Amino acid sequence: MTQSSRPNPERSPSQSSIPSGVPMRDLTEPRDPAFAKNAVGEIIEQQPFARVVGYRLVDAADLAVTLALPLGPHLLQPYVVHGGAIYSLADAASTFAVLTRLWPEYWAATVEQSVQFLRPVAAIEGELIAFAHVRRFGKTVSFVEATITHEGREVATARSTQMRQVRPR
């Protein structure tokens, strides 16, 4: 074993992703729903993309988020809502669901996402609603499922893998 590949006995693998100077918090402890909702609202305010697209937080609780995307002609391709808009909504809701537990110490990033489009949305009024919930919250990787609806009808489902990361500063 070379010097560079030798494990550091002073630093365990689970501590490698903890930002320096941040007190350790038990990430297995559920978060208060009010904290979760405030955290997601804060994240949306900080993200230029979320503001440009127009996401609206409907509700949040520990490891679950409901997010809305107002429809309009800018989302059409040309006659139905673009699949990328639906994909983006599912991705944001899924990431935010994980962040209800990780924020503010950590960030989450999508490693992989699969979206199944079930029916087209040929509307420019109303909202798409995404409900995302974490199926498994792991130390590094979490598995999330999301359902996207329009006017109460399911239009897509999504599954994603989210990875915990040191929060960018």
N, C-alpha and C positions, 0 to 999 in steps of 0.2 A: 504494500500500500504506500503510495507516495504521500509526501507531506501535505499536498493540497487536497487530497481526497480523504484524508483521515478525519473522522468525525470530531467535532469540537465538544468535549465533555461538559463545557460550561454553558452550552446552548442546546436545548433540546429541539427536535424538529418542529414541535408544536409552537415554540416560541419564535421561530424564524420569521413569521409573518406579522408579529406584533410590533407596531410602531414604537420606537423608543420614546420614553417619557409618558406613555399612555398607561394608566393603571389597568390591570387586567380585570375584566368583568366576566362573570359567568355567562357565556353565550347560550347555555342550555336553559336559562331562566326566561320564561315568557315575558313579553313586554306588555305594558298597560296599553289598551286600545287608544287612549288619548295621546300617549307618547307616539305610537305608531302613526297615527293620522298627522300629527304635527311634523314628524320626521319626513314623511313622504311629501307633505306640502312644502317643506323647506327645500327638499331635493328638487322638486319641480321648479320652484322659483329660481334655483341656481343653474338649471340646465337651459341654455339657449334653445336647443333643439325642442325640448318639451314645450317651451313657450311659443316657438314658431308654429309647431304642429297644432298646439292648442289643447293639450291634455287637460282634463279637469278631474280632480280627485273627487270621487264619490264617497268612498269610505276606506278605512284601513283598520286592521287589527293585527295582532301578532301573527306574522307569517301569512298574511292575506291582504290583498288590495283589490278594490274595485275602481277602475279608471274609465273615464269617458273620453271619446273623441268626437267633437261636433262635426257633422257632415257638411259638405259644401261642394260646389262644382270644381274646386281646386283639387279634390281627391279622386276625380273620375278619370277613367282611361278608355275611351271617351264616354261610355254609357254606364259603366258599373264602377264601384269603388275599387281603386287600384289595390291589388294584393299586398303591395309593399306597405300601404297604410295600415292594413289589418295586421300584417306581420309586425310592424313597428309598435302598434298598440299592445299586442300580446307580449312582445319583448320587454317593453317598458313596465307593464303591470307585473310581469314575472320578476324582473330585477328589483322593482320596488318592494315586492312581497318579501324577498330575502333581506332587503335593506331594513325592513321593520325591526329585524333582530340585530343586524350588524351596525347600523348607524348610531353614532357618528364616528366610531373608532375605525371602521373598515368600509370597504367598497365591495361591490359585487360586479362581476363581468360575465356576460353570456359566453359560454364555451361552445354551446351547440343549441340549436332550436329547430324544431320540426313543426310546421303548421299544416293542418289539414283543412282545406277550404271546402265547406259543405254546400254552400249556395251563394250565388252572387247577390250583391247589394246594389240595386239600381235606384238609389235614392240620394237626394242632395239635402234632405231635411232630416232632423232628428239626430241621434247619436249612436255610435257604436259603443257598446259597453263591454269591457273586459273584466272578468273576475279571475284572479290568479291566486293560487294557494300552494304553499310549499308542501310537497308530499313527504320529502325527507330532508331534514336540515342536518348537514354533516359538518365536521370540523373544517373542511376545506371546500367541499363540493356539495351543492344542494340540488335537488330535483324538484321542478315546479310544473304544475299543470295549469292551463288557462282555458277559459271558454269565452268566446266573443259572440255577442248577441246584437241584433238590431230589432227593435220593436218586439222584444220578448222571444224572437226566434233565433236559434243557434245558427250562426253563419260560419264559424270556424272553431277549431280546437287547436291547442298548441301544447307542446311539451318541451321543456328546456332544462339545460344543465347550467347552473350558475356557480362561479368560483369566487371564493372569498379572496380579497386582495387588500394590501395595504392601501389605505385611502390616499389618493393623490392630494397633495397640498398645493 
